[in-house]
Amino acid sequence: MKYMVKLKNISKNGAIIECEIYPEDSETPGYGSVNSMTEELVSYHLPPGYEWCKGHVMHARNALVGISKEKEIPNDKLVMWH
């Protein structure tokens, strides 16, 4: 089975990188932010009905850590795994 999370409206302000999180087929966004210096998840919330998607948050965190090291921050990113 394949899983995915869409990261949209990614932005970085100082050490904090944040985005909207869309797990699987959700049309309602959640939110996640990561401290790029410590690589710690600062805060997150998932859309209603997607509380079971905590693994999606960790994949989003990992992607945000990687993105934070890039010269140019993309607006969106699709993360897939199985």
N, C-alpha and C positions, 0 to 999 in steps of 0.2 A: 504494500500500500504506500502511495506517495502522499506526502504532506507538503504544505506550502504556507508561507506568510508573505504578504506584500507590505513593503515599507514605503510610505509616501510622505511627501513634504519633509524630507530629511533636512535638518539644519544643524549647524554647529555654532555655539556661542561660547567662546573661551574653551574650557575643558569639557563642557557638556554638549553631547550630540543627542538629538532627539528626533522622533518621527511619529507619525500615525502608524498603527499596526492593524492590518486587516488579516486575521487568520482565516485560512481555507476559503470558504465562499461567502464570508461576511461582507455586507455592504456598509456596515456601521464600523467606524474606526475605533480602535483602542489607542493607547498611547504608551510610549516607552522612552526613557532617557537613560543615558550611560555617561559616567565620568570617564573620559578617554584617557586620563592620566592613570587612574587606578583600575580601570576596566570593570568597575563595579556598576551594577544596575542601580540607578538612583531611585527611579520610580516607574510604575507601570499600572495600567488597568486594561482589562479586556472588555470587549463589547458584551452586553447582556446576552446570555445564552452560550457564550464561548469561554466560560470560566475554566473549563477542562483543558484549555489550550496553553497551560503554563510552559510546556515544552516549546511552543511557538515563541514565547517570550525569550527563552534562552537562545534560540536560533536567531531571533532579532537582535539580541544583545551581542552575540558573536559577530553578526554582520555589521552592526554599528561600530564595534571596536575596529574591525578591518577597514571600514569606510573612513573612520576618523584619521587613519594614517595616510590616506590618499591626498594628493595635492588638490584635486577638485572633488567636491562633495556632490554626488548625483542627487537629483530630486527624488527619484524612486529606485527601488531595488526589489526584485523577486527572489526569494530564498526558497529552495526546494530540497527535500531530503526524503529518504525512505528507510 
